[in-house]
């Protein structure tokens, strides 16, 4: 399958590696800065036939890819994705899928109209430890789910935000909840049943006065099934990236995932298990070199299978919209100082620019 990548920045090596590992025919790398695309091509020793492009519209016309990954900065995701869809391409969109619900809906409408597949790039769903927990949820081992918590305790210094003028802006990025924490927010909502009905949020900018959005965010989510979710997200953790955790508590079990990107099982206790099972499971997982983990390869493999079998991707565009909606609801609650009901009628990061 003919593949192209749009956006050759920080996360792009994960996409190219996933494309190579899944046997895709890479036809083009596209970035406004051609040198970034050239460096990525050289890093993976891609064939001379791989085009270097600075205009993705020309790339779509001239290279005619069948699958495109959009890994540009967040505020451009929707427009580029819709253009790719309307060119007949299947699309993988880096998180967040968009910065407004209207744009997410525009993507989903184009996806349906053109009959293509769109996947939101929440690759941590494919972590071995996450899949272990998901299996326990699906098979009912927790019994009634009571509550879940997630904590993202990382560090981003001024150099990170100054590396690109879009970072930390309401127009093109949002804050730590939208950028760093949205993977964990997706996992928490997914595990607890997706149907969140109320959000109460608090946000703050404690250490980064040069950016518009938050560097810390906290939220309480109520779900239709009676469970409760708690979110803690910060890029102010002294000493660098520390951990990303996901913990579930049920009437018949508890489990905790940890590591830098929910990549390791740290606790595992169930009424239908025993100490031997706990000892066997705790410590299982992966040891990725960075917070991006290894999930891109599996997400790409699933996307190719979804295209072949004409089914929805494991991480659908609707999943990406739910994660976006959750963050926007936290922002709205924090701005208004009161709980917000879901589903939201609409919303955008631009609502909070002032």
Number of C-alpha atoms within 10 A of each C-alpha: 13 16 22 30 26 26 22 26 15 9 13 22 15 16 22 26 14 20 22 15 13 15 12 17 17 22 22 25 28 26 21 15 14 16 13 18 25 19 12 18 21 12 11 12 9 15 12 10 9 16 19 20 20 18 13 22 15 12 20 19 10 11 18 18 23 20 26 25 29 28 25 23 17 23 21 17 24 23 14 21 27 21 16 24 26 17 16 20 27 25 28 28 25 23 26 28 32 29 29 22 21 16 19 23 16 16 27 20 13 19 23 12 11 15 15 19 25 32 26 26 27 28 20 25 23 21 21 19 25 23 14 18 23 16 12 16 19 10 9 14 21 23 16 16 23 18 21 23 20 24 21 31 23 23 17 19 12 12 8 11 16 13 9 10 10 17 21 24 20 22 19 19 23 31 28 25 30 26 16 23 25 22 24 27 28 22 21 25 21 17 19 24 14 17 15 23 16 21 27 22 25 20 22 15 18 12 15 18 11 12 20 19 25 26 25 23 25 19 22 17 28 20 19 13 15 13 18 21 23 21 21 21 26 26 26 20 16 11 8 13 20 17 18 24 23 28 23 23 19 19 14 16 20 21 22 23 28 24 21 22 27 31 28 25 26 21 16 23 21 19 12 10 12 11 11 8 13 17 13 10 18 18 18 16 21 17 14 14 9 10 18 15 20 21 20 23 21 18 25 23 17 18 25 19 15 17 16 9 9 12 11 17 22 17 20 18 24 17 22 25 25 22 27 27 23 25 29 27 27 26 32 24 21 21 14 13 12 14 18 20 16 17 14 15 9 11 19 23 25 15 14 16 12 6
